[in-house]
Amino acid sequence: MRPHSTRRLAAVLGLLGLALALATSPALSQYKWKDSRGQVHVSDLPPPRDVPEKDVLQRPNLAVRPAPPPSAAAASAASAPLLPSKPLLDPELEARRKRAEDEARARSRADEARLAAQRAENCQRARQQLATLESGQRLVRYNDRGERIVLDDASRADEAQAAQRAMAQDCR
């Protein structure tokens, strides 16, 4: 072979490799989604925020990272144990996930506060009931037919035990 044709072949192969690399790199970073009218969109930018997650058909594979140079890989392998690398995520998706976690924590705190307020109210009622039962005053209850029933000592003791159980459960 002549030296001139070898150089030309190397140049053509180099250009072909560059064209192939340039042709495949945009394909790795494509988003594909359907809008509200059912029209399919393809873009290198993420879909608008009003597009529901179920309508996003394709996301770019952002977890693909270029391999570090051999010298850097050897240095990092020698200095640190092998840990799974955290894949790169879509910033918008990460923000949505974080927002959802924050909302879940806020709901949990609100539920805990509501339960604490309910326990405090139950505790206060049980203390008042126990104070009334221990006051020695005559207590009257009405049955389901509307008749007055005076609490005797046994009924008073039973209700006092129930109030103390409620206090033990709710007064912490």
C-alpha angles and dihedrals in degrees: 000000000000119000091235093058092046091056091047091050091049091049092049092048091048092051091046091052091048091049091049092050092048092047095053101041096069089048089061093058103050128128119202124191144152121240126216091276092054094253114145117231128193121194144146088235122077118260119266116277093250091065108100118234091246090063094054102099100180138013126191117262097248094169091079110102128181114252114256118242113276094250092053091045092052092048094049092045091052095047101043136034118250108274126175108259116238109243118237111254134201106268092221092050090047090050091050091050092049091048091051091050091049091050091049091051091048091051090049092051091047091051091049091049091049091050091047090052091048091050091049090051091048090048092052092049092049091050091050091048092050092048090051092048093049094046092084094231119140109263124202128197129189121227125217091273091055096252120144116244121189113218113242124206094269093051090045091052092048092051091046090054090049090051091049091050089051090049092050090052100041106027103076 
